[in-house]
Amino acid sequence: MNQRDTVGDYDLLSLLGQGGMGRVHLASHRTSGERVALKVLRTQFVGDEEGRHRLAREVSSLQRVRSRWVAGVVGADPWGEVPWLATRYVPGPTLHDKIVNDGVLSREEVEQLASDLAEGIADCHAVGVLHRDIKPANIIVEGRTPILIDFGLARVADDPKITVTGLLIGTPGYLPPEIAVGDPATPASDVHSWASVVAYAATGRPPFGEGNAMKLMDRARRGEHDLEGVPQPLRGLLAQALSPDPADRPTLDEVREWLRTPRRPFVHRPVEQLSLSDRAEREKATTPAAPFPPVAKVAPPPNKSLEKLRRGALWLGLLAFAVGVIAAFPSIGFWTVLGAAWLIRAGTLAAGDLRRWRWYRGRKWHDAPRLLIGAPWRLVRSLPKTFVVGVWGFGFVVAAVLIGFALQLSLEVALGLAGLAFVVALWTGSGRDRLRDPVTRAVHRISVRWVPWILGFAVVLTLALFPIQNLSEEGSQFSGGDEPWWVELLGW
């Protein structure tokens, strides 16, 4: 993929990071201005069906999770020309960068991080999602709150290993030993990675050291971790969570319960000493998650030619109405078209405000009244740009009228040419996206199915035929009935 300024409905602002399969950009929605973290597949994966399936699995995983500790999905198109995934943008450094730049966390901060991160992982496990790649670089610190990102390796039951060209994907040093040897991931796998991350936050170094990947995985397999510097009694909990045997690790529920009062030593009970209910929970924690619904194979895209014809007819109808009303009723036609553009701009502002409100605090009963109360202010906000583009369009109108006079066109044809020039000026002038985006979306949605298109086209055709019929029967009609001075001056 070549570098693009836009992907989907988003403008790319800056590069946030990149990995083996894709790049992540800070992006802004062209209409609402909402900022997101936009992942785009690398060029070599765009034509790779497996790469698209993996992105689709990431979308499927994120759509399941609803958590304040997870950067949720905002939008996605894994099957588009350029596959992309947009998630909530979280301002702040990764945990890795924070530790490198600011040093290790205090005891209270480590305990808070451990608790919040465990809650986020629990929210994932509650809907059958295993992250599989929990590491400091995949955690963004927003204030003091850890936010999980990058679910590219989130487990799917029909793809337990997730390999590319035969190589295991994961991060040595934070990768549980069972995954490293090819066993299926379980909830206990994320517990192991959780403990590695917390140990790093407390000590500033990975618990299994650094260096050769094979050596790191061998140390993890042997349970040779270094937790020197982790405060007690948290160290005892992490040591047990880093056990190479998933069955010896505490369950995530046990971790969360202990973290609510982290001042007593952690006591790990072997399976034989557990009650039947606790034994079932321990067994559940080391059992692969329930299968996800399989990712459907993408069917060939349907023939879009008829839909394009419907869209084209609708666009022609709208253009005929705008040009016709200006040619038939010049005195009020220009104001009608400019006024419609003004109202659409104000509506776009309202839609953007509504999206931002619901993004930050969800749906509320007072959304509609609040929009209504703020409508006059949005109309005022839309006036300056509408005035500027109106003046810009008037220049096009004058040029079109003079061209019509020079070519000795009839008054009606010249006014039609002026109307077309005015519409083009509005469509391409300053702040055009606030006009073009909502109109384009409406045309595309109406044209998808036959019934809405027939109804919509009937309305547009009726509106367009009225000025055209009036123009053919009575010619251009100016307000007051008298032709303006410039018509007589030009000899029409």
SEMAR-557890 format. One record per residue (C-alpha): x, y, z; residue in one letter. Coordinates in nm, 2 decimals, padded with zeros to 4 digits. Example, Ala and Ser with C-alpha at 12.3 -4.5 7.8 and 13.67 -1.06 7.14 Angstrom:
BEGIN
        u        v        w   residu
    01.23   -00.45    00.78        A
    01.37   -00.11    00.71        S
//
This chain:
BEGIN
        u        v        w   residu
    00.00    00.00    00.00        M
    00.13    00.34   -00.09        N
    00.12    00.61    00.17        Q
   -00.22    00.77    00.16        R
   -00.36    01.08    00.32        D
   -00.70    00.92    00.38        T
   -00.83    00.57    00.46        V
   -01.20    00.51    00.47        G
   -01.36    00.81    00.63        D
   -01.04    00.91    00.81        Y
   -00.76    01.15    00.75        D
   -00.42    01.02    00.85        L
   -00.24    01.26    01.08        L
    00.07    01.09    01.21        S
    00.23    00.75    01.25        L
    00.19    00.61    01.60        L
    00.37    00.28    01.55        G
    00.42   -00.02    01.33        Q
    00.45   -00.39    01.36        G
    00.50   -00.70    01.15        G
    00.16   -00.68    00.98        M
    00.05   -00.32    00.98        G
    00.10    00.04    01.07        R
   -00.10    00.24    01.33        V
   -00.18    00.60    01.25        H
   -00.34    00.88    01.45        L
   -00.64    00.96    01.23        A
   -00.93    01.20    01.24        S
   -01.28    01.14    01.11        H
   -01.34    01.38    00.81        R
   -01.69    01.48    00.93        T
   -01.69    01.46    01.31        S
   -01.32    01.52    01.38        G
   -01.31    01.23    01.62        E
   -00.96    01.10    01.66        R
   -00.88    00.73    01.65        V
   -00.59    00.49    01.63        A
   -00.62    00.35    01.28        L
   -00.44    00.02    01.19        K
   -00.37   -00.04    00.82        V
   -00.24   -00.37    00.68        L
    00.10   -00.35    00.52        R
    00.12   -00.38    00.14        T
    00.23   -00.74    00.14        Q
   -00.08   -00.85    00.34        F
   -00.34   -00.65    00.15        V
   -00.36   -00.92   -00.12        G
   -00.33   -01.20    00.13        D
   -00.66   -01.35    00.23        E
   -00.51   -01.48    00.56        E
   -00.39   -01.13    00.66        G
   -00.74   -01.00    00.60        R
   -00.89   -01.29    00.80        H
   -00.66   -01.21    01.09        R
   -00.77   -00.85    01.09        L
   -01.13   -00.96    01.07        A
   -01.06   -01.18    01.38        R
   -00.92   -00.88    01.56        E
   -01.23   -00.69    01.48        V
   -01.45   -00.98    01.60        S
   -01.25   -01.00    01.92        S
   -01.27   -00.62    01.99        L
   -01.64   -00.60    01.91        Q
   -01.71   -00.86    02.18        R
   -01.53   -00.67    02.46        V
   -01.68   -00.38    02.65        R
   -01.43   -00.25    02.90        S
   -01.29    00.07    03.03        R
   -00.95   -00.10    03.03        W
   -00.97   -00.19    02.66        V
   -00.94    00.04    02.36        A
   -01.27   -00.06    02.19        G
   -01.33   -00.07    01.81        V
   -01.48    00.24    01.64        V
   -01.50    00.11    01.29        G
   -01.34   -00.13    01.05        A
   -01.33   -00.26    00.69        D
   -01.11   -00.58    00.67        P
   -01.23   -00.65    00.32        W
   -01.20   -00.31    00.16        G
   -00.94   -00.20   -00.10        E
   -00.72   -00.09    00.20        V
   -00.80   -00.31    00.50        P
   -00.82   -00.10    00.82        W
   -00.93   -00.11    01.18        L
   -01.01    00.20    01.39        A
   -01.00    00.19    01.77        T
   -01.04    00.45    02.04        R
   -00.74    00.67    02.05        Y
   -00.58    00.67    02.40        V
   -00.34    00.96    02.46        P
   -00.04    00.86    02.66        G
    00.28    00.65    02.65        P
    00.30    00.28    02.64        T
    00.39    00.11    02.97        L
    00.73    00.02    02.81        H
    00.80    00.39    02.73        D
    00.68    00.51    03.06        K
    00.91    00.28    03.25        I
    01.21    00.36    03.02        V
    01.15    00.74    03.05        N
    01.02    00.78    03.41        D
    01.15    00.48    03.59        G
    00.97    00.20    03.78        V
    00.64    00.25    03.94        L
    00.59    00.29    04.31        S
    00.44    00.01    04.52        R
    00.09    00.17    04.52        E
    00.11    00.23    04.14        E
    00.22   -00.13    04.08        V
   -00.07   -00.26    04.28        E
   -00.31   -00.03    04.10        Q
   -00.17   -00.13    03.76        L
   -00.19   -00.50    03.85        A
   -00.55   -00.47    03.97        S
   -00.67   -00.26    03.67        D
   -00.50   -00.48    03.42        L
   -00.65   -00.79    03.58        A
   -00.99   -00.64    03.55        E
   -00.94   -00.56    03.18        G
   -00.82   -00.91    03.11        I
   -01.12   -01.05    03.30        A
   -01.36   -00.84    03.09        D
   -01.20   -01.00    02.78        C
   -01.22   -01.36    02.92        H
   -01.59   -01.30    03.02        A
   -01.67   -01.29    02.64        V
   -01.44   -01.57    02.54        G
   -01.15   -01.35    02.42        V
   -00.79   -01.43    02.51        L
   -00.55   -01.15    02.43        H
   -00.24   -01.38    02.39        R
    00.01   -01.09    02.35        D
   -00.01   -00.89    02.68        I
    00.32   -00.70    02.70        K
    00.43   -00.35    02.81        P
    00.42   -00.22    02.45        A
    00.06   -00.33    02.42        N
   -00.05   -00.13    02.72        I
   -00.11    00.25    02.70        I
   -00.10    00.44    03.03        V
   -00.38    00.70    03.03        E
   -00.31    00.90    03.34        G
   -00.26    00.61    03.58        R
   -00.50    00.37    03.40        T
   -00.37    00.09    03.18        P
   -00.55    00.04    02.85        I
   -00.51   -00.28    02.66        L
   -00.45   -00.24    02.28        I
   -00.36   -00.46    01.98        D
   -00.58   -00.77    01.98        F
   -00.41   -00.89    01.66        G
   -00.32   -01.23    01.82        L
   -00.64   -01.27    02.02        A
   -00.72   -01.64    02.03        R
   -00.96   -01.80    01.80        V
   -01.04   -02.17    01.86        A
   -00.99   -02.28    01.50        D
   -00.64   -02.10    01.49        D
   -00.47   -02.18    01.82        P
   -00.11   -02.12    01.71        K
   -00.14   -01.83    01.47        I
    00.17   -01.86    01.26        T
    00.31   -01.68    00.96        V
    00.55   -01.87    00.73        T
    00.59   -02.13    01.00        G
    00.71   -01.90    01.27        L
    00.53   -01.85    01.60        L
    00.40   -01.50    01.66        I
    00.44   -01.36    02.00        G
    00.68   -01.18    02.23        T
    00.95   -01.38    02.40        P
    00.99   -01.28    02.76        G
    00.61   -01.23    02.79        Y
    00.50   -01.53    02.59        L
    00.37   -01.82    02.81        P
    00.57   -02.14    02.77        P
    00.27   -02.35    02.67        E
    00.21   -02.12    02.37        I
    00.58   -02.13    02.28        A
    00.57   -02.51    02.25        V
    00.25   -02.49    02.04        G
   -00.01   -02.58    02.30        D
   -00.35   -02.41    02.28        P
   -00.39   -02.08    02.48        A
   -00.60   -02.08    02.79        T
   -00.70   -01.81    03.04        P
   -00.40   -01.92    03.25        A
   -00.18   -01.80    02.95        S
   -00.29   -01.44    02.99        D
   -00.23   -01.47    03.37        V
    00.13   -01.56    03.30        H
    00.17   -01.26    03.07        S
   -00.01   -01.04    03.32        W
    00.25   -01.14    03.59        A
    00.54   -01.07    03.35        S
    00.41   -00.72    03.28        V
    00.35   -00.64    03.64        V
    00.70   -00.76    03.73        A
    00.84   -00.53    03.45        Y
    00.65   -00.23    03.59        A
    00.79   -00.30    03.94        A
    01.15   -00.37    03.84        T
    01.21   -00.21    03.50        G
    01.32   -00.54    03.35        R
    01.15   -00.85    03.20        P
    01.13   -01.13    03.46        P
    01.30   -01.38    03.23        F
    01.58   -01.14    03.12        G
    01.67   -01.01    02.78        E
    01.86   -01.14    02.48        G
    01.82   -01.45    02.26        N
    01.46   -01.54    02.21        A
    01.52   -01.92    02.25        M
    01.70   -01.86    02.58        K
    01.41   -01.65    02.71        L
    01.15   -01.91    02.62        M
    01.37   -02.18    02.77        D
    01.38   -01.99    03.10        R
    01.01   -01.94    03.09        A
    00.97   -02.32    03.04        R
    01.19   -02.39    03.34        R
    01.03   -02.12    03.55        G
    01.37   -01.94    03.60        E
    01.24   -01.59    03.67        H
    01.40   -01.29    03.85        D
    01.16   -01.10    04.07        L
    01.42   -00.92    04.28        E
    01.28   -00.58    04.35        G
    00.91   -00.67    04.34        V
    00.76   -00.58    04.68        P
    00.63   -00.85    04.91        Q
    00.37   -01.00    04.93        P
    00.30   -00.92    04.56        L
    00.62   -01.11    04.47        R
    00.47   -01.43    04.60        G
    00.16   -01.39    04.38        L
    00.37   -01.32    04.07        L
    00.60   -01.61    04.13        A
    00.31   -01.85    04.14        Q
    00.15   -01.68    03.83        A
    00.48   -01.74    03.64        L
    00.47   -02.11    03.70        S
    00.55   -02.30    03.38        P
    00.26   -02.54    03.45        D
   -00.07   -02.36    03.38        P
   -00.24   -02.58    03.64        A
   -00.01   -02.44    03.92        D
   -00.10   -02.08    03.84        R
   -00.37   -01.89    04.03        P
   -00.69   -01.83    03.84        T
   -00.77   -01.47    03.73        L
   -01.05   -01.46    03.99        D
   -00.81   -01.56    04.26        E
   -00.57   -01.29    04.15        V
   -00.84   -01.02    04.15        R
   -00.97   -01.13    04.49        E
   -00.62   -01.11    04.64        W
   -00.55   -00.77    04.48        L
   -00.85   -00.62    04.66        R
   -00.65   -00.64    04.99        T
   -00.29   -00.69    04.88        P
   -00.13   -00.69    05.22        R
   -00.14   -01.06    05.32        R
    00.09   -01.33    05.18        P
   -00.05   -01.52    04.88        F
   -00.12   -01.88    04.96        V
   -00.15   -02.11    04.67        H
   -00.34   -02.42    04.73        R
   -00.28   -02.73    04.52        P
   -00.57   -02.89    04.33        V
   -00.61   -03.16    04.59        E
   -00.69   -02.91    04.86        Q
   -00.96   -02.73    04.66        L
   -01.33   -02.77    04.70        S
   -01.52   -02.91    04.41        L
   -01.63   -02.56    04.29        S
   -01.28   -02.41    04.32        D
   -01.14   -02.72    04.15        R
   -01.38   -02.66    03.86        A
   -01.27   -02.30    03.83        E
   -00.91   -02.40    03.83        R
   -00.98   -02.66    03.55        E
   -01.17   -02.40    03.36        K
   -00.87   -02.16    03.37        A
   -00.65   -02.42    03.20        T
   -00.90   -02.52    02.94        T
   -00.90   -02.36    02.59        P
   -01.17   -02.10    02.55        A
   -01.50   -02.19    02.38        A
   -01.48   -02.16    02.01        P
   -01.55   -01.83    01.84        F
   -01.80   -01.84    01.56        P
   -01.59   -01.92    01.25        P
   -01.49   -01.62    01.04        V
   -01.70   -01.65    00.73        A
   -01.52   -01.69    00.41        K
   -01.57   -01.37    00.20        V
   -01.80   -01.43   -00.09        A
   -01.72   -01.26   -00.42        P
   -01.86   -00.91   -00.41        P
   -02.20   -00.87   -00.57        P
   -02.24   -00.70   -00.91        N
   -02.24   -00.33   -00.83        K
   -02.33   -00.20   -01.17        S
   -02.71   -00.17   -01.10        L
   -02.64    00.01   -00.78        E
   -02.40    00.25   -00.96        K
   -02.67    00.32   -01.22        L
   -02.92    00.39   -00.94        R
   -02.68    00.63   -00.77        R
   -02.61    00.80   -01.10        G
   -02.98    00.85   -01.17        A
   -03.03    01.00   -00.82        L
   -02.73    01.23   -00.86        W
   -02.86    01.35   -01.20        L
   -03.20    01.41   -01.05        G
   -03.06    01.62   -00.77        L
   -02.84    01.82   -01.01        L
   -03.14    01.87   -01.24        A
   -03.34    02.01   -00.95        F
   -03.07    02.25   -00.83        A
   -02.99    02.38   -01.18        V
   -03.35    02.39   -01.29        G
   -03.48    02.59   -00.99        V
   -03.20    02.85   -01.05        I
   -03.28    02.87   -01.42        A
   -03.66    02.89   -01.37        A
   -03.67    03.12   -01.07        F
   -03.33    03.30   -01.06        P
   -03.43    03.55   -00.79        S
   -03.51    03.28   -00.53        I
   -03.33    02.98   -00.68        G
   -02.98    03.08   -00.58        F
   -03.10    03.15   -00.22        W
   -03.29    02.82   -00.21        T
   -02.97    02.62   -00.31        V
   -02.75    02.82   -00.08        L
   -03.00    02.79    00.21        G
   -03.01    02.41    00.16        A
   -02.63    02.40    00.18        A
   -02.64    02.61    00.50        W
   -02.89    02.37    00.67        L
   -02.69    02.07    00.56        I
   -02.37    02.22    00.71        R
   -02.56    02.29    01.04        A
   -02.69    01.94    01.04        G
   -02.34    01.80    01.00        T
   -02.22    02.00    01.30        L
   -02.51    01.86    01.50        A
   -02.43    01.50    01.39        A
   -02.07    01.55    01.49        G
   -02.16    01.68    01.83        D
   -02.40    01.39    01.89        L
   -02.12    01.14    01.81        R
   -01.88    01.31    02.04        R
   -02.13    01.31    02.33        W
   -02.21    00.95    02.29        R
   -01.85    00.86    02.25        W
   -01.76    01.01    02.59        Y
   -02.06    00.92    02.80        R
   -02.29    00.69    02.59        G
   -02.66    00.75    02.49        R
   -02.86    00.98    02.71        K
   -03.23    01.07    02.72        W
   -03.15    01.44    02.68        H
   -02.95    01.40    02.36        D
   -03.24    01.51    02.14        A
   -03.34    01.81    02.36        P
   -02.98    01.92    02.38        R
   -02.95    01.91    02.00        L
   -03.27    02.11    01.96        L
   -03.16    02.38    02.21        I
   -02.82    02.41    02.04        G
   -02.97    02.42    01.68        A
   -02.97    02.81    01.66        P
   -02.60    02.82    01.76        W
   -02.51    02.56    01.50        R
   -02.69    02.77    01.24        L
   -02.48    03.07    01.34        V
   -02.16    02.86    01.33        R
   -02.24    02.75    00.98        S
   -02.30    03.11    00.85        L
   -01.94    03.23    00.80        P
   -01.84    02.94    00.58        K
   -02.17    02.95    00.39        T
   -02.12    03.32    00.33        F
   -01.77    03.27    00.20        V
   -01.86    02.98   -00.03        V
   -02.17    03.19   -00.15        G
   -01.94    03.48   -00.25        V
   -01.71    03.23   -00.42        W
   -02.01    03.08   -00.61        G
   -02.13    03.42   -00.71        F
   -01.80    03.47   -00.89        G
   -01.87    03.15   -01.09        F
   -02.22    03.28   -01.17        V
   -02.09    03.61   -01.31        V
   -01.84    03.42   -01.52        A
   -02.10    03.18   -01.65        A
   -02.34    03.46   -01.74        V
   -02.07    03.65   -01.93        L
   -01.98    03.33   -02.12        I
   -02.34    03.28   -02.21        G
   -02.37    03.63   -02.34        F
   -02.05    03.59   -02.54        A
   -02.18    03.27   -02.70        L
   -02.52    03.44   -02.76        Q
   -02.70    03.18   -02.56        L
   -03.06    03.22   -02.47        S
   -03.14    03.37   -02.12        L
   -03.27    03.03   -02.00        E
   -02.96    02.84   -02.11        V
   -02.73    03.10   -01.97        A
   -02.91    03.09   -01.63        L
   -02.89    02.71   -01.64        G
   -02.51    02.74   -01.71        L
   -02.49    02.99   -01.42        A
   -02.68    02.74   -01.19        G
   -02.45    02.46   -01.28        L
   -02.15    02.68   -01.20        A
   -02.30    02.78   -00.87        F
   -02.36    02.41   -00.77        V
   -02.00    02.32   -00.87        V
   -01.87    02.61   -00.66        A
   -02.06    02.49   -00.35        L
   -01.95    02.13   -00.40        W
   -01.58    02.22   -00.44        T
   -01.55    02.53   -00.22        G
   -01.43    02.59    00.13        S
   -01.56    02.34    00.39        G
   -01.70    02.12    00.12        R
   -01.68    01.80    00.32        D
   -01.96    01.92    00.55        R
   -02.18    01.94    00.25        L
   -02.06    01.65    00.04        R
   -02.02    01.38    00.31        D
   -02.39    01.38    00.43        P
   -02.53    01.41    00.08        V
   -02.31    01.13   -00.05        T
   -02.39    00.90    00.24        R
   -02.76    00.96    00.18        A
   -02.74    00.89   -00.19        V
   -02.54    00.57   -00.13        H
   -02.78    00.44    00.14        R
   -03.09    00.51   -00.07        I
   -02.94    00.34   -00.37        S
   -02.84    00.01   -00.20        V
   -03.20   -00.13   -00.22        R
   -03.46   -00.09   -00.49        W
   -03.76    00.01   -00.27        V
   -03.59    00.31   -00.10        P
   -03.43    00.41   -00.43        W
   -03.77    00.41   -00.61        I
   -03.92    00.62   -00.34        L
   -03.63    00.86   -00.32        G
   -03.59    00.89   -00.70        F
   -03.97    00.96   -00.74        A
   -03.94    01.25   -00.49        V
   -03.63    01.39   -00.66        V
   -03.78    01.35   -01.00        L
   -04.10    01.53   -00.90        T
   -03.89    01.82   -00.75        L
   -03.68    01.84   -01.07        A
   -03.97    01.83   -01.32        L
   -04.15    02.12   -01.16        F
   -03.89    02.40   -01.24        P
   -03.81    02.23   -01.57        I
   -04.17    02.23   -01.68        Q
   -04.22    02.58   -01.57        N
   -03.91    02.69   -01.76        L
   -04.02    02.53   -02.08        S
   -04.37    02.69   -02.06        E
   -04.30    03.04   -01.92        E
   -03.93    03.08   -01.93        G
   -03.72    03.23   -01.65        S
   -03.93    03.42   -01.39        Q
   -03.78    03.69   -01.18        F
   -03.94    03.81   -00.86        S
   -04.17    04.11   -00.91        G
   -04.22    04.01   -01.27        G
   -03.98    04.26   -01.42        D
   -03.65    04.15   -01.57        E
   -03.35    04.30   -01.39        P
   -03.14    04.57   -01.55        W
   -02.85    04.34   -01.64        W
   -03.08    04.13   -01.86        V
   -03.18    04.43   -02.06        E
   -02.82    04.55   -02.07        L
   -02.70    04.23   -02.21        L
   -02.98    04.22   -02.47        G
   -03.16    03.90   -02.36        W
//
